[in-house]
C-alpha cells in the first residue's frame, strides 16, 4: 500500500509503508541471527552431541587435528559472526548507529545465505533429513529478510541518517 501526496505541481509517492515493511524484515533477520547465536552458546555445553547430531563429528575432529579447544573457539567465532550479522541488520534499519560498510555486509550476508540454502537444498535431494532441510530453509528465510537491505532506489538507503 502506497499513500500519495501532492507537492506543488509534482506528484510524489511516499513509500513509508513499504520502507517500514522492509525494516521489519531486516529486524526479523536480526532476531533470527541473535537466536542462532544464543543456540550456539547453548551448544558449547554439549558440543560433541551437537556436532554428532549434524553428522559432522569426524570432519570437525579431522579439521581441528586433535585440538578439541579449537572446536570451542570455532563455535565462539560463529557466535560473534551471527551477532555481528544481526547488528548489521539493525544498523541498516537505523535502530543502532551506522556501522561501516553496512550495505556491503548486507550484500555479503544475502549471498552467503543464498548459497547455503542452495547447497543444502541440493544435498536434501540426495539424502533427505529433516535437520538438513531446516538447516537449509532457515538460511533462505534469512536471505529473504536481508534482501531489502541490498536494494537501493535512486541511491537511497533504508536508513538515511
Contact map, one row per residue, 1 for C-alpha under 8 A:
11100000000000001100000000000000000000000000000000000000000000000000000000000000000000000000000000000000000000000000000000000000000000000000000000000000000000000
11110000000011111100000000000000000000000000000000000000000000000000000000000000000000000000000000000000000000000000000000000000000000000000000000000000000000000
11111000000011100000000000000000000000000000000000000000000000000000000000000000000000000000000000000000000000000000000000000000000000000000000000000000000000000
01111100001111000000000000000000000000000000000000000000000000000000000000000000000000000000000000000000000000000000000000000000000000000000000000000000000000000
00111110001111000000000000000000000000000000000000000000000000000000000000000000000000000000000000000000000000000000000000000000000000000000000000000000000000000
00011111111100000000000000000000000000000000000000000000000000000000000000000000000000000000000000000000000000000000000000000000000000000000000000000000000000000
00001111111100000000000000000000000000000000000000000000000000000000000000000000000000000000000000000000000000000000000000000000000000000000000000000000000000000
00000111111000000000000000000000000000000000000000000000000000000000000000000000000000000000000000000000000000000000000000000000000000000000000000000000000000000
00000111111000000000000000000000000000000000000000000000000000000000000000000000000000000000000000000000000000000000000000000000000000000000000000000000000000000
00000111111100000000000000000000000000000000000000000000000000000000000000000000000000000000000000000000000000000000000000000000000000000000000000000000000000000
00011111111110000000000000000000000000000000000000000000000000000000000000000000000000000000000000000000000000000000000000000000000000000000000000000000000000000
00011110011111000000000000000000000000000000000000000000000000000000000000000000000000000000000000000000000000000000000000000000000000000000000000000000000000000
01111000001111100000000000000000000000000000000000000000000000000000000000000000000000000000000000000000000000000000000000000000000000000000000000000000000000000
01111000000111110000000000000000000000000000000000000000000000000000000000000000000000000000000000000000000000000000000000000000000000000000000000000000000000000
01100000000011111110000000000000000000000000000000000000000000000000000000000000000000000000000000000000000000000000000000000000000000000000000000000000000000000
01000000000001111111000000000000000000000000000000000000000000000000000000000000000000000000000000000000000000000000000000000000000000000000000000000000000000000
11000000000000111111100000000000000000000000000000000000000000000000000000000000000000000000000000000000000000000000000000000000000000000000000000000000000000000
11000000000000111111110000000000000000000000000000000000000000000000000000000000000000000000000000000000000000000000000000000000000000000000000000000000000000000
00000000000000111111111000000000000000000000000000000000000000000000000000000000000000000000000000000000000000000000000000000000000000000000000000000000000001000
00000000000000011111111100000000000000000000000000000000000000000000000000000000000000000000000000000000000000000000000000000000000000000000000000000000000000000
00000000000000001111111110000000000000000000000000000000000000000000000000000000000000000000000000000000000000000000000000000000000000000000000000000000000000000
00000000000000000111111111000000000000000000000000000000000000000000000000000000000000000000000000000000000000000000000000000000000000000000000000011000000000000
00000000000000000011111111100000000000000000000000000000000000000000000000000000000000000000100000000000000000000000000000000000000000000000000000010000000001000
00000000000000000001111111110000000000000000000000000000000000000000000000000000000000000000000000000000000000000000000000000000000000000000000000000000000000000
00000000000000000000111111111000000000000000000000000000000000000000000000000000000000000000000000000000000000000000000000000000000000000000000111010000000000000
00000000000000000000011111111100000000000000000000000000000000000000000000000000000000001101100000000000000000000000000000000000000000000000000011011000000000000
00000000000000000000001111111110000000000000000000000000000000000000000000000000000000001100100000000000000000000000000000000000000000000000000010000000000000000
00000000000000000000000111111111000000000000000000000000000000000000000000000000000000000000000000000000000000000000000000000000000000000000000010000000000000000
00000000000000000000000011111111100000000000000000000000000000000000000000000000000001001000000000000000000000000000000000000000000000000000110011000000000000000
00000000000000000000000001111111110000000000000000000000000000000000000000000000000011111100000000000000000000000000000000000000000000000000000000000000000000000
00000000000000000000000000111111111000000000000000000000000000000000000000000000000001000000000000000000000000000000000000000000000000000000000000000000000000000
00000000000000000000000000011111111100000000000000000000000000000000000000000000000001000000000000000000000000000000000000000000000000000000010000000000000000000
00000000000000000000000000001111111110000000000000000000000000000000000000000000011011000000000000000000000000000000000000000000000000000000000000000000000000000
00000000000000000000000000000111111111000000000000000000000000000000000000000000011001000000000000000000000000000000000000000000000000000000000000000000000000000
00000000000000000000000000000011111111100000000000000000000000000000000000000000000000000000000000000000000000000000000000000000000000000000000000000000000000000
00000000000000000000000000000001111111110000000000000000000000000000000000000010010000000000000000000000000000000000000000000000000000000000000000000000000000000
00000000000000000000000000000000111111111000000000000000000000000000000000000111011000000000000000000000000000000000000000000000000000000000000000000000000000000
00000000000000000000000000000000011111111100000000000000000000000000000000000010000000000000000000000000000000000000000000000000000000000000000000000000000000000
00000000000000000000000000000000001111111110000000000000000000000000000000000000000000000000000000000000000000000000000000000000000000000000000000000000000000000
00000000000000000000000000000000000111111111000000000000000000000000000000110110000000000000000000000000000000000000000000000000000000000000000000000000000000000
00000000000000000000000000000000000011111111100000000000000000000000000000110010000000000000000000000000000000000000000000000000000000000000000000000000000000000
00000000000000000000000000000000000001111111110000000000000000000000000000000000000000000000000000000000000000000000000000000000000000000000000000000000000000000
00000000000000000000000000000000000000111111111001000000000000000000000000000000000000000000000000000000000000000000000000000000000000000000000000000000000000000
00000000000000000000000000000000000000011111111000000000000000000000000100100000000000000000000000000000000000000000000000000000000000000000000000000000000000000
00000000000000000000000000000000000000001111111000000000000000000000000000000000000000000000000000000000000000000000000000000000000000000000000000000000000000000
00000000000000000000000000000000000000000111111111000000000000000000000000000000000000000000000000000000000000000000000000000000000000000000000000000000000000000
00000000000000000000000000000000000000000011111111100000000000000000000100000000000000000000000000000000000000000000000000000000000000000000000000000000000000000
00000000000000000000000000000000000000000000011111110000100000000000000000000000000000000000000000000000000000000000000000000000000000000000000000000000000000000
00000000000000000000000000000000000000000000011111111000000000000000000000000000000000000000000000000000000000000000000000000000000000000000000000000000000000000
00000000000000000000000000000000000000000010011111111100000000000000000000000000000000000000000000000000000000000000000000000000000000000000000000000000000000000
00000000000000000000000000000000000000000000001111111111100100000000000000000000000000000000000000000000000000000000000000000000000000000000000000000000000000000
00000000000000000000000000000000000000000000000111111111100000000000000000000000000000000000000000000000000000000000000000000000000000000000000000000000000000000
00000000000000000000000000000000000000000000000011111111000000000000000000000000000000000000000000000000000000000000000000000000000000000000000000000000000000000
00000000000000000000000000000000000000000000000001111111100000000000000000000000000000000000000000000000000000000000000000000000001100000000000000000000000000000
00000000000000000000000000000000000000000000000000111111100000000000000000000000000000000000000000000000000000000000000000000000000000000000000000000000000000000
00000000000000000000000000000000000000000000000000111111111100000000000000000000000000000000000000000000000000000000000000000000000000000000000000000000000000000
00000000000000000000000000000000000000000000000100110111111110000000000000000000000000000000000000000000000000000000000000000000000000000000000000000000000000000
00000000000000000000000000000000000000000000000000000001111111000000000000000000000000000000000000000000000000000000000000000000000000000000000000000000000000000
00000000000000000000000000000000000000000000000000000001111111100000000000000000000000000000000000000000000000000000000000000000000000000000000000000000000000000
00000000000000000000000000000000000000000000000000100001111111110000001000000000000000000000000000000000000000000000000000000000000000000000000000000000000000000
00000000000000000000000000000000000000000000000000000000111111111111000000000000000000000000000000000000000000000000000000000000000000000000000000000000000000000
00000000000000000000000000000000000000000000000000000000011111111100000000000000000000000000000000000000000000000000000000000000000000000000000000000000000000000
00000000000000000000000000000000000000000000000000000000001111111000000000000000000000000000000000000000000000000000000000000000000000000000000000000000000000000
00000000000000000000000000000000000000000000000000000000000111111111011000000000000000000000000000000000000000000000000000000000000000000000000000000000000000000
00000000000000000000000000000000000000000000000000000000000011111110000000000000000000000000000000000000000000000000000000000000000000000000000000000000000000000
00000000000000000000000000000000000000000000000000000000000011011111000000000000000000000000000000000000000000000000000000000000000000000000000000000000000000000
00000000000000000000000000000000000000000000000000000000000010011111111000000000000000000000000000000000000000000000000000000000000000000000000000000000000000000
00000000000000000000000000000000000000000000000000000000000010010111111100000000000000000000000000000000000000000000000000000000000000000000000000000000000000000
00000000000000000000000000000000000000000000000000000000000000000011111110000000000000000000000000000000000000000000000000000000000000000000000000000000000000000
00000000000000000000000000000000000000000000000000000000000000010011111111000000000000000000000000000000000000000000000000000000000000000000000000000000000000000
00000000000000000000000000000000000000000000000000000000000100010011111111100000000000000000000000000000000000000000000000000000000000000000000000000000000000000
00000000000000000000000000000000000000000001001000000000000000000001111111110000000000000000000000000000000000000000000000000000000000000000000000000000000000000
00000000000000000000000000000000000000000000000000000000000000000000111111111000000000000000000000000000000000000000000000000000000000000000000000000000000000000
00000000000000000000000000000000000000000000000000000000000000000000011111111100000000000000000000000000000000000000000000000000000000000000000000000000000000000
00000000000000000000000000000000000000011001000000000000000000000000001111111110000000000000000000000000000000000000000000000000000000000000000000000000000000000
00000000000000000000000000000000000000011000000000000000000000000000000111111111000000000000000000000000000000000000000000000000000000000000000000000000000000000
00000000000000000000000000000000000000000000000000000000000000000000000011111111100000000000000000000000000000000000000000000000000000000000000000000000000000000
00000000000000000000000000000000000010010000000000000000000000000000000001111111110000000000000000000000000000000000000000000000000000000000000000000000000000000
00000000000000000000000000000000000111011000000000000000000000000000000000111111111000000000000000000000000000000000000000000000000000000000000000000000000000000
00000000000000000000000000000000000010000000000000000000000000000000000000011111111100000000000000000000000000000000000000000000000000000000000000000000000000000
00000000000000000000000000000000000000000000000000000000000000000000000000001111111110000000000000000000000000000000000000000000000000000000000000000000000000000
00000000000000000000000000000000110110000000000000000000000000000000000000000111111111000000000000000000000000000000000000000000000000000000000000000000000000000
00000000000000000000000000000000110010000000000000000000000000000000000000000011111111100000000000000000000000000000000000000000000000000000000000000000000000000
00000000000000000000000000000000000000000000000000000000000000000000000000000001111111110000000000000000000000000000000000000000000000000000000000000000000000000
00000000000000000000000000000100100000000000000000000000000000000000000000000000111111111000000000000000110010000000000000000000000000000000000000000000000000000
00000000000000000000000000001111110000000000000000000000000000000000000000000000011111111100000000000000000000000000000000000000000000000000000000000000000000000
00000000000000000000000000000100000000000000000000000000000000000000000000000000001111111110000100000000000000000000000000000000000000000000000000000000000000000
00000000000000000000000000000100000000000000000000000000000000000000000000000000000111111111000000100100110000000000000000000000000000000000000000000000000000000
00000000000000000000000001101100000000000000000000000000000000000000000000000000000011111111100000000000010000000000000000000000000000000000000001001000000000000
00000000000000000000000001100100000000000000000000000000000000000000000000000000000001111111111100000000000000000000000000000000000000000000000000000000000000000
00000000000000000000000000000000000000000000000000000000000000000000000000000000000000111111111111100100000000000000000000000000000000000000000000000000000000100
00000000000000000000000001000000000000000000000000000000000000000000000000000000000000011111111001000110000000000000000000000000000000000000000000001000000001100
00000000000000000000001001100000000000000000000000000000000000000000000000000000000000001111111100000000000000000000000000000000000000000000000000000000000001100
00000000000000000000000000000000000000000000000000000000000000000000000000000000000000000111111111000000000000000000000000000000000000000000000000000000000001101
00000000000000000000000000000000000000000000000000000000000000000000000000000000000000000111111110000000000000000000000000000000000000000000000000000000000000000
00000000000000000000000000000000000000000000000000000000000000000000000000000000000000100110111111000000000000000000000000000000000000000000000000000000000000000
00000000000000000000000000000000000000000000000000000000000000000000000000000000000000000010011111100000000000000000000000000000000000000000000000000000000000000
00000000000000000000000000000000000000000000000000000000000000000000000000000000000000000011010111110100000000000000000000000000000000000000000000000000000000001
00000000000000000000000000000000000000000000000000000000000000000000000000000000000000010010000011111100000000000000000000000000000000000000000000000000000000000
00000000000000000000000000000000000000000000000000000000000000000000000000000000000000000000000001111100000000000000000000000000000000000000000000000000000000000
00000000000000000000000000000000000000000000000000000000000000000000000000000000000000000000000000111111100000000000000000000000000000000000000000000000000000000
00000000000000000000000000000000000000000000000000000000000000000000000000000000000000010011000001111111110000000000000000000000000000000000000000000000000000000
00000000000000000000000000000000000000000000000000000000000000000000000000000000000000000001000000001111111000000000000000000000000000000000000000001100000000000
00000000000000000000000000000000000000000000000000000000000000000000000000000000000000000000000000001111111100000000000000000000000000000000000000000000000000000
00000000000000000000000000000000000000000000000000000000000000000000000000000000000010010000000000001111111110000000000000000000000000000000000000000000000000000
00000000000000000000000000000000000000000000000000000000000000000000000000000000000010011000000000000111111111000000000000000000000000000000000001101100000000000
00000000000000000000000000000000000000000000000000000000000000000000000000000000000000000000000000000011111111100000000000000000000000000000000000101100000000000
00000000000000000000000000000000000000000000000000000000000000000000000000000000000000000000000000000001111111110000000000000000000000000000000000000000000000000
00000000000000000000000000000000000000000000000000000000000000000000000000000000000010000000000000000000111111111000000000000000000000000000001001000000000000000
00000000000000000000000000000000000000000000000000000000000000000000000000000000000000000000000000000000011111111100000000000000000000000000011101100000000000000
00000000000000000000000000000000000000000000000000000000000000000000000000000000000000000000000000000000001111111110000000000000000000000000001000000000000000000
00000000000000000000000000000000000000000000000000000000000000000000000000000000000000000000000000000000000111111111000000000000000000000000000000000000000000000
00000000000000000000000000000000000000000000000000000000000000000000000000000000000000000000000000000000000011111111100000000000000000000011011000000000000000000
00000000000000000000000000000000000000000000000000000000000000000000000000000000000000000000000000000000000001111111110000000000000000000011001000000000000000000
00000000000000000000000000000000000000000000000000000000000000000000000000000000000000000000000000000000000000111111111000000000000000000000000000000000000000000
00000000000000000000000000000000000000000000000000000000000000000000000000000000000000000000000000000000000000011111111100000000000000010011000000000000000000000
00000000000000000000000000000000000000000000000000000000000000000000000000000000000000000000000000000000000000001111111110000000000000111111000000000000000000000
00000000000000000000000000000000000000000000000000000000000000000000000000000000000000000000000000000000000000000111111111000000000000010000000000000000000000000
00000000000000000000000000000000000000000000000000000000000000000000000000000000000000000000000000000000000000000011111111100000000000010000000000000000000000000
00000000000000000000000000000000000000000000000000000000000000000000000000000000000000000000000000000000000000000001111111110000000110110000000000000000000000000
00000000000000000000000000000000000000000000000000000000000000000000000000000000000000000000000000000000000000000000111111111000000010010000000000000000000000000
00000000000000000000000000000000000000000000000000000000000000000000000000000000000000000000000000000000000000000000011111111100000000000000000000000000000000000
00000000000000000000000000000000000000000000000000000000000000000000000000000000000000000000000000000000000000000000001111111111000000000000000000000000000000000
00000000000000000000000000000000000000000000000000000000000000000000000000000000000000000000000000000000000000000000000111111111100110000000000000000000000000000
00000000000000000000000000000000000000000000000000000000000000000000000000000000000000000000000000000000000000000000000011111111000000000000000000000000000000000
00000000000000000000000000000000000000000000000000000000000000000000000000000000000000000000000000000000000000000000000001111111000000000000000000000000000000000
00000000000000000000000000000000000000000000000000000000000000000000000000000000000000000000000000000000000000000000000000111111100000000000000000000000000000000
00000000000000000000000000000000000000000000000000000000000000000000000000000000000000000000000000000000000000000000000000111111110110000000000000000000000000000
00000000000000000000000000000000000000000000000000000000000000000000000000000000000000000000000000000000000000000000000000010011111110000000000000000000000000000
00000000000000000000000000000000000000000000000000000000000000000000000000000000000000000000000000000000000000000000000000000001111111000000000000000000000000000
00000000000000000000000000000000000000000000000000000100000000000000000000000000000000000000000000000000000000000000000000000000111111100000000000000000000000000
00000000000000000000000000000000000000000000000000000100000000000000000000000000000000000000000000000000000000000000000100010001111111110000000000000000000000000
00000000000000000000000000000000000000000000000000000000000000000000000000000000000000000000000000000000000000000000000110010001111111111000000000000000000000000
00000000000000000000000000000000000000000000000000000000000000000000000000000000000000000000000000000000000000000000000000000000011111111100000000000000000000000
00000000000000000000000000000000000000000000000000000000000000000000000000000000000000000000000000000000000000000000100100000000001111111110000000000000000000000
00000000000000000000000000000000000000000000000000000000000000000000000000000000000000000000000000000000000000000001111110000000000111111111000000000000000000000
00000000000000000000000000000000000000000000000000000000000000000000000000000000000000000000000000000000000000000000100000000000000011111111100000000000000000000
00000000000000000000000000000000000000000000000000000000000000000000000000000000000000000000000000000000000000000000100000000000000001111111110000000000000000000
00000000000000000000000000000000000000000000000000000000000000000000000000000000000000000000000000000000000000001101100000000000000000111111111000000000000000000
00000000000000000000000000000000000000000000000000000000000000000000000000000000000000000000000000000000000000001101100000000000000000011111111100000000000000000
00000000000000000000000000001000000000000000000000000000000000000000000000000000000000000000000000000000000000000000000000000000000000001111111110000000000000000
00000000000000000000000000001001000000000000000000000000000000000000000000000000000000000000000000000000000001001000000000000000000000000111111111000000000000000
00000000000000000000000000000000000000000000000000000000000000000000000000000000000000000000000000000000000011101100000000000000000000000011111111100000000000000
00000000000000000000000010000000000000000000000000000000000000000000000000000000000000000000000000000000000001000000000000000000000000000001111111110000000000000
00000000000000000000000011111000000000000000000000000000000000000000000000000000000000000000000000000000000000000000000000000000000000000000111111110000000000000
00000000000000000000000011001000000000000000000000000000000000000000000000000000000000001000000000000000010011000000000000000000000000000000011111111100000000000
00000000000000000000000000000000000000000000000000000000000000000000000000000000000000000000000000000000011001000000000000000000000000000000001111111110000000000
00000000000000000000011011000000000000000000000000000000000000000000000000000000000000000000000000000000000000000000000000000000000000000000000111111110000000000
00000000000000000000010001000000000000000000000000000000000000000000000000000000000000001001000000000010011000000000000000000000000000000000000001111111000011000
00000000000000000000000000000000000000000000000000000000000000000000000000000000000000000000000000000010011000000000000000000000000000000000000001111111000000000
00000000000000000000000000000000000000000000000000000000000000000000000000000000000000000000000000000000000000000000000000000000000000000000000000111111100000000
00000000000000000000000000000000000000000000000000000000000000000000000000000000000000000000000000000000000000000000000000000000000000000000000000001111111111000
00000000000000000000000000000000000000000000000000000000000000000000000000000000000000000000000000000000000000000000000000000000000000000000000000000011111110000
00000000000000000000000000000000000000000000000000000000000000000000000000000000000000000000000000000000000000000000000000000000000000000000000000000001111100000
00000000000000000000000000000000000000000000000000000000000000000000000000000000000000000000000000000000000000000000000000000000000000000000000000000001111110000
00000000000000000000000000000000000000000000000000000000000000000000000000000000000000000000000000000000000000000000000000000000000000000000000000000001111111010
00000000000000000000000000000000000000000000000000000000000000000000000000000000000000000000000000000000000000000000000000000000000000000000000000001001101111110
00000000000000000010001000000000000000000000000000000000000000000000000000000000000000000001110000000000000000000000000000000000000000000000000000001001000111110
00000000000000000000000000000000000000000000000000000000000000000000000000000000000000000011110000000000000000000000000000000000000000000000000000000000000011111
00000000000000000000000000000000000000000000000000000000000000000000000000000000000000000000000000000000000000000000000000000000000000000000000000000000000111111
00000000000000000000000000000000000000000000000000000000000000000000000000000000000000000000010001000000000000000000000000000000000000000000000000000000000000111
